[in-house]
């Protein structure tokens, strides 16, 4: 019968199995090198690979001290500060600084210093701001030296700001 104790035990056992399988899936996702659930989209979009490679070159010089560059292949790269910090009362073991991912039709450049300081956005040039599609996501659709030069400037100012705050 649906209302009996036996059927209730079966239902809660099924819920436990589902919950534990969700936990296992989350644990296997956390073993992912970059912590990003993402499949490489570069194979079908070879025109985006040079854009990605250029952004990866811009991130490389910041791999020093607590900053680590992860990935770099399969259309994804991530620059992280591995220094434990406390921000607004929350302890963090790492901070994502910037990343690039080949997406469908564009290379996503994710620039996290804009979250920590609203003034950082004011330092960005209008050409780069035209590519902004969220708070920290820039859609880079074409190979443009002007945009790359502005990304380089943004990385430099963001790095200096984070360094002054002691996050790097």
N, C-alpha and C positions, 0 to 999 in steps of 0.2 A: 504494500500500500504506500502511496506517496507520502502520507503524513507520519509514518512510523519511524521509530528511532533508527532502525536498520537503514532505511533509505536516506535519512539525514547523515548517518556516518559515511555512506557511500558518496554522497554529494560533497561533504567536506574533504574526503580523501581525494576526490577528483580535483578540488580546488588546490589542495596541497601539491599534487603532482604538477598542475599547471604553474603554480607559483615557483616551485623548485626548478622547472624547466626554464622559466623566465630568468631566474637567477643564474642558471648555467649559461644561458645565452649572453647575459650581461657580462659574466666573468670572461667568457671567450672573447667578447668584443673589447674588453679592457686589456686583453693580451695583445691586441692589435698595436703594432709599433707606434703609430701616430694617434691612436685613440679616435680615428675617424672612420665611420662606416662609409666606404666610398669605393666605387669601382672605377678603374682607369678608363677615361673617355678619350684619351689621346689617339688611340689607334684609328678611330673613324674621323679624326679631325687633325691631320698632320699640319695644317696651317697654323694651329694654335701652339704647337710645340716650340717654335722659336720665341714666342712671347713668354711662355713658361720658363724657358731656359734663361732668358734675359732677366726675369724677376729673380730666379734662383741665384744668378750671379750677383745681383744687388744685395741679396740676403747674406751671402757667404762671408763677407768681411766682418760681420757682426758675430761670428762664431768665435767667441773669446770669453774668457772668464767663466761666468755661470751660464752664458748663452750657448745653446746647443742647436745645431741644424740637423733636423731629422728628415728622413725621406730623400727626395731628390730624384726619385725614379717613379715610374708608374703614375706620372701626372700629379704628384703631390709633394709638397715640401713645407716644413714647419720650423720656425725659429722660436725656441722656448727659453725662458730664463729659469734655471733649475735652482734658484735660491729661495729658501723658505721665507715668506714675508707675511705680514699681517696687514690687511687692507680693510678699513671700516669694521674692525673687530673680527674679521674672518681670517683664519690662518690658511695659507695656501702653500703647497709644496713647490708649485711651479706656476709661471705666468706665460701665457701665449703672447708673443710679441707680434709676429706677422706670419702669414702663410700664403701659399698660392696653390690653387687646385684647377686642373683643367675641367671645365664644366661643359655643358652642351652649348656651343656657340660663343664661348668667351673663356678667358682665364680669370678666375676669381682671385683677387688680391685682397687679403683680409689683414687689416691694420688696426691692432688692438689699442695703441696709445690714445685713440680718440675716446675710448671708454673712460680712461682714467683722468682725462683733462679736456674739458670742452674747448679750451683755448688752442689745443692742437689742431682742431679742424680749421680754425681761423688762419693757421700757418700754411694751409694747403692752397695751391694755385688753382685758378678757375678751370683750366683744362683737365686737371685731375679730378676736381670736384664734379665735373660733368659725368664722370664715370661712376660716381658714388650712387649705389642702389639701396643702401640701407644705412645703418649707423657706422659700420666699419667695413663694408663689402664694396669693392670697386670691380666693375666689369670691364676688363681690358679686352677689346675685340680686335684690335689691329696693332701691328708692330709700329710704334711711334716713339722716336727718340726723345721727343719733348715730354711725353708721359713718363718714360723711364727716368729721365733726368729729375722730374718732379717726385717720382717714387723714391729715388735716391735721397733727395733733400728731406722728404718726409721721414724716411728711416733714420737719417742722421739726427733730426730734431727730436723724434720720439725716443731714440736711444739716449740722447743727452738728458731729456726730461726724466726718463726712468732711472738713469744713473744718479741724478741729483736726489731723487726720492729714495735711493737705496734699494731699488727693486732689482738691480742688476749687480 
